[in-house]
Amino acid sequence: MRGRRGAYPSVRRLISSQKHQRAALGPSDEGFTLIELLITITVLPLVIGAISVGLVSVFSLNSSVGNRLSDSGDAQLVAATFLKDVQSSEMVTTSVSSVPQCGRGQQLLGLQWDNGLTVVSYAVVSQSSGALITYSLDRYYCTLGNLGTPSASSVVSYGIAPNQAPPIVACSKTVASCTASVQWIPAEGVQAVTFAITEPKTNFSYTLSATPRAWDSAAGGLPGGGSPYAPFTLLDPSSCNALRVGQGSLSINVGSGQGNGVLGVASTCPDAVSVSNGGTLAASSVVTADQALNSITPNDKATYPSTEYYDSQFSDPFQQVAAPSTPTAASSASCSSTQTSGGGIQYSCPPGIYSSSPSFDGTKTVTIDFSGPGTYWFQLGLQIPNNVTVSFAPGVYIFEGSTALSTGSNVTLDGSNVLLYVANGTVDIGNNNNVSLGASTGYDDIAYWDGASGGTINIGENSNLSFAGGVYMPKGSIVSGENVTISSTFIVADTATFGNNLNLTITSP
């Protein structure tokens, strides 16, 4: 053991000597060989280039991701405001020149509610930064009719094409023409508003769609009636007494609803609609040509619709329906009479031309049967005395004369699949009459048609009129006495005036 330990000092001395020798020689001058240097010069640019390409790709991806995130944020912002605005709307337009418009820019979509006191406009607005011009989609919000200074405005999309198309407005099937692109239309007839947006910088596209809460699938009138119209429409633009209702009830219904139909008033006058104390006008809204939305006369004791809208156009909804023509090949006709077992008289009147008014005995119990289907032309009118029952066979009945049709008191008129057409003259329905008529299928559900210019139907007191169809008087007026009950599918006239204790119900499909 000692011998081995004794060898260690020699080894330590050798190692220490070698260290001193290296220290004495100074720093080493060893480095790259020529081959190593050539390899390094060749490979290093390739490595640096690959790293550069990677960094450029990362930075480009970061920009693309940023743009996508920005576009996605725009889409979410537009969706959040668009959905609520459309759902709240009571009037809708996509006209670039519609009045009113809130804010500035080129309007793509306009929405109104609160009787027109709130207006929201989505518009394309140009943004300049030096020579660079970009476009944004801005939302302007105006309240209390103050369109000059919006209550709020926001940019809902920072990148949009200058020629961005407006939304597409789809209307109910019962609306014959959807005119939102040229004017304001009621939201009741709007089934959907669809906005397809493309952001040109990234070609990012998205589509928004919403439906107004006011949408009614039955809104816009009856099928086959031409342009959309209200179940009760008054067409005279100059009459400041378009509708006068005494202490009674007028209800405009659609489908199974109550008071959910629309009253259309073409008059531009304020206070064109009036209901007396205690009266009721039950309707979802009034659409009026009065831009100030003051067509209803205030009356604290009367009940009116809560909403009123402006519309600049009120066209005749049945103007494309051809009026019945007078027969050319029909022969002259007259009524024959027979005694009944009760001492009365029964008259039988065939189709044809009546060159004078038929004469009926007014002293006995009388029944009149228009006995066959066809066309009846009363060239000098038809006068029916008191206490008569008249049955109309299916057909068309044409009345002319200064008094085209008149009835005495306690008269009953009934018939189905008929059209009573007044070519000229007035119509007088006496007191205590009962009228029940079903419309002819060939005239768009019109049961009573007054085509006379300035024609009038006067309805006596305590009368009851029921039309399974509509009353159409595009140039005429309805005037009734007190205690009158009327039911109809629709009424289209110039003006209407009803006495006290009216019970008028319009029920549209």
C-alpha positions in Angstrom: 0.0 0.0 0.0 2.8 2.4 0.8 4.6 1.6 -2.5 1.5 2.6 -4.4 1.0 5.8 -2.5 4.6 6.7 -3.0 4.1 6.8 -6.7 1.5 9.4 -6.7 3.7 12.4 -6.0 5.6 11.7 -9.3 2.4 11.8 -11.3 1.3 15.0 -9.7 4.6 16.6 -10.5 4.4 15.6 -14.2 0.9 17.1 -14.6 1.9 20.3 -12.9 4.9 20.6 -15.2 2.8 20.3 -18.3 0.5 23.0 -17.1 3.3 25.4 -16.6 4.6 24.7 -20.0 1.3 25.5 -21.7 0.9 28.7 -19.6 4.4 29.8 -20.8 3.5 29.4 -24.4 0.5 32.0 -24.2 -3.0 31.8 -25.8 -3.7 29.2 -28.4 -3.9 30.4 -32.1 -6.1 27.4 -33.2 -9.3 28.5 -35.5 -11.4 27.4 -38.5 -9.8 25.6 -41.3 -10.3 26.8 -44.9 -12.9 24.0 -45.5 -14.8 24.9 -42.4 -14.9 28.6 -43.4 -16.2 27.8 -46.9 -18.9 25.6 -45.5 -20.0 28.3 -43.0 -20.1 31.0 -45.8 -22.3 28.8 -48.0 -24.8 27.6 -45.4 -25.3 30.7 -43.3 -27.2 32.7 -46.0 -29.5 29.8 -46.5 -30.3 29.6 -42.8 -30.8 33.4 -42.6 -33.0 33.4 -45.8 -35.2 30.6 -44.4 -35.6 32.5 -41.1 -36.5 35.7 -43.0 -39.1 33.9 -45.1 -40.6 32.5 -42.0 -40.8 35.9 -40.3 -42.4 37.5 -43.4 -45.0 34.7 -43.5 -45.7 35.2 -39.8 -46.1 38.9 -40.2 -48.4 38.5 -43.3 -50.4 35.9 -41.5 -50.7 38.3 -38.5 -52.1 41.0 -40.8 -54.5 38.6 -42.5 -55.7 37.3 -39.2 -56.1 40.9 -37.9 -58.2 41.8 -40.9 -60.4 38.7 -40.5 -60.8 39.5 -36.8 -61.8 43.1 -37.7 -64.3 41.9 -40.4 -65.7 39.4 -38.0 -66.1 42.1 -35.4 -67.9 44.3 -37.9 -70.3 41.5 -38.7 -71.1 40.9 -35.1 -71.6 44.6 -34.5 -73.9 45.0 -37.5 -75.8 41.8 -36.5 -76.4 43.1 -32.9 -77.8 46.4 -34.0 -79.5 45.3 -37.2 -81.6 42.6 -35.6 -83.0 44.9 -32.9 -83.7 47.8 -35.3 -85.6 45.6 -37.8 -87.6 43.9 -35.1 -88.6 47.3 -33.7 -89.6 48.8 -37.0 -93.1 50.0 -37.9 -92.1 51.4 -41.3 -89.3 50.2 -43.7 -87.6 51.6 -46.8 -84.5 50.9 -48.9 -84.9 54.0 -51.0 -81.7 56.1 -51.2 -83.9 59.2 -51.6 -86.5 58.5 -49.0 -87.8 61.2 -46.6 -87.1 61.3 -43.7 -83.5 60.2 -43.5 -81.5 60.3 -40.3 -77.9 61.5 -40.5 -75.8 61.7 -43.7 -74.4 59.5 -46.5 -76.2 57.3 -49.0 -79.0 55.5 -47.1 -79.3 51.8 -47.7 -81.9 51.0 -45.1 -84.4 53.3 -43.2 -86.5 52.2 -40.3 -89.1 54.1 -38.2 -91.1 53.4 -35.1 -92.8 55.4 -32.3 -95.2 57.0 -34.9 -92.2 58.2 -36.8 -90.5 59.9 -33.8 -87.6 57.4 -34.0 -85.7 57.0 -37.3 -82.7 54.8 -37.9 -80.7 55.0 -41.1 -77.9 52.6 -42.3 -75.8 54.6 -44.8 -72.6 54.3 -46.7 -70.3 57.2 -45.7 -67.0 58.1 -47.3 -63.9 58.6 -45.1 -60.8 60.6 -46.4 -57.3 60.2 -45.2 -55.1 62.3 -47.4 -55.5 60.9 -50.9 -57.0 57.7 -49.7 -60.8 57.4 -49.6 -62.5 54.5 -47.9 -66.1 53.8 -47.1 -67.9 52.7 -43.9 -71.4 51.6 -43.0 -72.7 54.0 -40.4 -75.8 53.7 -38.2 -77.6 57.0 -37.3 -80.3 57.1 -34.6 -82.7 60.1 -34.5 -85.4 60.7 -31.9 -88.3 63.1 -31.4 -88.3 63.8 -35.1 -85.0 65.6 -34.9 -83.3 64.5 -38.1 -80.6 67.2 -38.3 -78.7 66.1 -35.2 -78.7 62.4 -34.6 -79.0 61.3 -30.9 -76.3 58.7 -31.6 -74.2 57.5 -34.5 -71.7 54.6 -34.8 -69.6 52.9 -37.5 -70.8 49.4 -37.7 -68.5 48.3 -40.6 -65.2 50.1 -41.3 -64.6 48.5 -44.7 -67.5 48.5 -47.2 -67.8 48.9 -51.0 -69.0 52.3 -52.2 -71.6 50.5 -54.4 -72.9 48.2 -51.6 -76.4 47.0 -52.5 -79.3 47.8 -50.1 -81.1 45.1 -48.2 -83.7 43.0 -49.9 -87.2 43.4 -48.5 -89.5 40.5 -48.9 -93.2 41.0 -48.3 -96.2 38.8 -47.4 -97.8 36.7 -50.1 -100.9 38.9 -49.9 -98.9 42.1 -50.8 -99.1 42.3 -54.5 -96.2 44.7 -54.9 -93.4 45.4 -52.4 -92.4 49.0 -52.9 -89.8 49.5 -50.1 -87.2 50.4 -52.8 -89.1 53.6 -53.7 -91.0 54.6 -50.5 -91.8 53.8 -46.9 -94.0 50.8 -46.4 -95.7 49.4 -43.2 -93.7 46.7 -41.4 -96.9 44.7 -41.1 -96.4 43.5 -44.7 -92.7 42.9 -44.4 -91.8 39.2 -44.0 -88.0 39.6 -44.0 -85.2 42.2 -44.4 -82.1 40.5 -45.8 -78.7 42.4 -45.9 -75.8 40.8 -47.8 -72.6 42.6 -47.1 -69.1 42.1 -48.6 -66.0 43.8 -47.2 -63.8 44.5 -50.3 -60.4 44.5 -48.5 -60.6 40.8 -47.7 -63.6 39.8 -49.7 -65.2 38.7 -46.4 -69.0 38.2 -46.9 -71.9 37.7 -44.5 -75.7 37.9 -44.6 -78.1 39.3 -42.0 -81.8 38.6 -41.9 -84.5 39.8 -39.6 -88.3 40.1 -39.4 -90.2 43.0 -37.9 -92.3 42.1 -34.8 -95.2 44.0 -36.5 -95.2 41.5 -39.4 -98.7 40.1 -40.1 -98.8 37.4 -42.7 -102.3 38.6 -43.6 -101.4 42.2 -43.9 -101.6 44.1 -47.1 -105.2 43.4 -48.0 -107.0 40.6 -49.9 -105.5 38.4 -52.6 -106.4 39.5 -56.1 -107.0 43.1 -55.2 -104.1 44.6 -57.1 -101.8 46.8 -55.1 -101.7 46.3 -51.3 -104.5 48.1 -49.4 -106.1 48.3 -46.0 -109.3 46.4 -45.4 -110.9 49.9 -44.8 -109.5 52.4 -47.3 -110.7 56.0 -48.0 -109.3 57.3 -51.3 -110.2 61.0 -51.4 -106.9 62.9 -51.0 -108.6 66.3 -50.5 -111.4 65.5 -48.1 -110.9 66.8 -44.6 -113.9 64.7 -43.4 -112.7 61.4 -44.7 -114.2 59.4 -41.8 -116.8 60.5 -39.3 -118.1 58.0 -36.7 -120.7 58.8 -34.1 -121.0 57.1 -30.7 -120.5 53.6 -32.0 -118.0 50.9 -32.7 -115.9 50.3 -35.8 -113.6 47.3 -35.8 -111.2 46.3 -38.5 -110.2 42.7 -38.2 -107.8 40.4 -40.0 -108.2 36.6 -39.8 -109.3 35.6 -36.3 -107.9 38.8 -34.7 -109.9 41.7 -33.3 -109.0 45.3 -34.1 -105.8 44.2 -35.8 -106.5 45.5 -39.3 -105.4 48.7 -40.9 -107.3 51.9 -41.8 -106.0 53.7 -44.9 -106.7 57.4 -45.3 -105.5 59.1 -48.4 -106.4 62.6 -47.2 -103.6 65.0 -46.5 -105.7 67.0 -44.1 -105.2 67.0 -40.4 -108.2 65.7 -38.3 -109.6 63.8 -41.3 -110.7 61.0 -39.0 -113.1 61.7 -36.1 -114.9 59.5 -33.6 -117.5 61.0 -31.2 -117.4 60.7 -27.4 -117.5 57.2 -26.3 -116.9 55.8 -29.8 -114.3 53.2 -30.7 -112.1 52.8 -33.8 -110.4 49.5 -33.3 -107.5 49.0 -35.7 -103.9 48.1 -35.5 -102.9 51.4 -37.1 -103.8 54.2 -39.4 -101.8 54.8 -42.6 -102.3 58.4 -43.8 -101.1 60.8 -46.4 -100.8 63.5 -43.8 -97.0 63.9 -43.3 -97.5 65.5 -39.9 -99.3 62.3 -38.8 -102.2 64.3 -37.4 -105.1 62.7 -39.3 -107.0 61.7 -36.1 -109.0 64.3 -34.2 -108.0 64.0 -30.5 -110.9 63.0 -28.2 -110.1 61.8 -24.7 -113.4 59.8 -24.5 -113.0 58.0 -27.8 -110.7 55.0 -28.5 -108.3 55.2 -31.4 -105.4 53.1 -32.8 -102.1 53.7 -31.0 -100.0 54.0 -34.1 -100.2 56.2 -37.2 -97.9 56.0 -40.3 -97.2 58.1 -43.3 -97.6 56.8 -46.9 -97.4 59.0 -50.0 -99.3 56.8 -52.3 -102.8 55.5 -52.1 -103.8 53.8 -55.3 -107.2 52.3 -56.2 -106.8 48.6 -55.2 -109.3 47.3 -57.7 -108.6 49.5 -60.6 -107.5 46.6 -62.8 -110.9 44.8 -62.3 -113.1 45.3 -65.3 -116.5 46.7 -64.6 -119.5 44.7 -65.8 -120.7 45.6 -69.2 -124.3 46.2 -70.2 -125.8 43.4 -72.2 -126.2 44.0 -75.9 -128.0 40.9 -77.0 -130.4 40.7 -74.1 -134.1 41.1 -74.8 -136.5 43.5 -73.0 -137.8 42.1 -69.7 -140.7 42.6 -67.4 -142.0 41.2 -64.2 -145.0 38.9 -63.9 -147.2 38.6 -60.8 -149.3 36.0 -59.1 -151.6 36.1 -56.1 -150.4 34.1 -53.0 -152.6 32.1 -50.8 -152.3 34.7 -48.0 -153.6 37.5 -50.3 -150.2 38.8 -51.1 -148.4 39.2 -54.5 -145.4 37.4 -55.8 -143.5 39.0 -58.6 -141.2 37.0 -60.9 -138.6 39.0 -62.8 -136.3 37.3 -65.4 -132.9 38.5 -66.6 -132.8 41.1 -69.3 -133.1 44.9 -70.0 -135.6 46.9 -68.0 -136.1 50.1 -69.9 -138.3 51.5 -67.0 -138.5 50.7 -63.4 -140.8 47.7 -62.7 -144.0 48.6 -60.9 -144.8 46.8 -57.6 -147.9 47.0 -55.5 -147.0 48.7 -52.2 -150.3 48.0 -50.4 -150.0 44.2 -50.0 -147.4 41.7 -48.8 -145.0 41.5 -51.7 -142.2 39.2 -52.6 -140.0 39.8 -55.6 -137.9 37.0 -57.1 -135.3 37.7 -59.7 -135.8 34.3 -61.0 -132.8 33.2 -63.1 -129.1 33.6 -63.3 -127.9 36.2 -65.7 -127.5 40.0 -66.2 -130.3 42.5 -65.1 -130.0 46.0 -66.5 -132.3 48.6 -64.9 -131.9 51.6 -67.2 -134.1 53.9 -65.1 -133.3 52.4 -61.8 -135.2 50.1 -59.4 -137.6 51.4 -56.8 -138.8 48.9 -54.1 -141.8 49.9 -51.9 -142.3 49.3 -48.2 -142.6 45.8 -46.6 -141.1 43.9 -49.5 -138.9 40.8 -49.6 -136.5 40.6 -52.5 -134.5 37.6 -53.5 -131.7 38.1 -56.0 -130.8 35.1 -58.2 -127.1 34.6 -59.0 -126.0 37.3 -61.5 -125.0 40.9 -62.2 -127.5 43.7 -61.5 -126.8 47.0 -63.2 -128.5 50.2 -62.0 -128.7 53.6 -63.7 -130.8 56.7 -63.2 -130.8 59.7 -60.9 -132.0 57.3 -58.2 -130.4 54.1 -59.3 -131.8 52.0 -56.4 -134.1 52.8 -53.6 -136.0 50.8 -51.0 -138.8 51.8 -48.6 -139.0 50.8 -45.0 -139.0 47.2 -43.6 -137.5 45.8 -46.8 -135.4 42.6 -46.9 -132.8 42.0 -49.7 -131.0 38.7 -49.9 -129.0 36.7 -52.4 -125.7 34.9 -53.0 -123.2 35.0 -55.8 -124.5 38.4 -56.8 -123.0 41.8 -57.8 -125.0 45.0 -57.4 -123.3 47.5 -59.8 -124.4 51.2 -59.8 -123.3 52.8 -63.1 -124.6 56.2 -62.1 -127.0 57.8 -59.7 -127.6 57.5 -55.9 -128.7 54.6 -53.8 -131.1 55.0 -50.8 -131.6 52.2 -48.4 -134.7 52.9 -46.2 -135.2 52.5 -42.5 -135.4 49.1 -40.8 -134.0 47.3 -43.9 -132.2 44.0 -43.7 -129.6 43.3 -46.5 -127.7 40.1 -46.9 -125.7 39.6 -50.0 -122.9 37.2 -51.0 -120.4 38.4 -53.6 -120.1 37.1 -57.1 -116.9 35.1 -57.6 -116.0 36.9 -60.8 -115.3 40.3 -59.3 -112.7 39.9 -56.6 -115.2 39.4 -53.8 -117.0 42.7 -54.5 -120.7 42.5 -53.5 -121.7 46.1 -53.9 -119.9 48.2 -56.6 -120.7 51.9 -57.1 -118.8 53.1 -60.1 -120.5 56.5 -60.3 -118.5 59.6 -59.9 -119.7 61.3 -56.8 -122.2 58.4 -56.1 -123.6 58.0 -52.6 -125.2 55.2 -50.7 -127.6 56.5 -48.0 -128.4 54.0 -45.3 -131.5 54.6 -43.2 -131.8 54.2 -39.4 -132.1 50.8 -37.7 -130.9 48.9 -40.8 -128.7 45.9 -40.9 -126.4 45.3 -43.8 -124.3 42.1 -44.2 -122.0 41.6 -47.1 -120.2 38.3 -47.7 -117.8 40.2 -49.8 -116.8 43.9 -50.0 -118.2 47.4 -50.7 -116.3 49.2 -53.4 -117.0 52.9 -54.1 -113.8 54.4 -55.5 -115.5 57.7 -56.3 -118.4 57.6 -53.9 -119.4 58.1 -50.3 -121.2 56.0 -47.6 -123.6 57.9 -45.3 -125.7 56.2 -42.6 -128.2 57.1 -40.0 -128.3 56.0 -36.4 -128.4 52.5 -35.0 -127.0 50.9 -38.1 -125.1 47.5 -38.2 -122.8 46.7 -41.1 -120.5 43.7 -41.6 -118.3 43.4 -44.7 -115.1 41.8 -45.9 -113.7 45.2 -46.9 -114.8 48.8 -47.7 -113.1 51.0 -50.3 -114.7 54.4 -50.7 -113.8 58.1 -51.0 -115.4 59.1 -47.7 -117.6 57.6 -45.0 -119.9 59.2 -42.4 -121.8 57.1 -39.8 -124.4 58.2 -37.3 -124.6 57.3 -33.6 -124.7 53.8 -32.3 -122.9 52.4 -35.3 -121.8 48.8 -35.2 -119.4 48.3 -38.2 -117.3 45.2 -38.4 -114.8 44.6 -41.3 -113.4 41.1 -41.3 -110.7 40.4 -43.8 -109.3 36.9 -44.4 
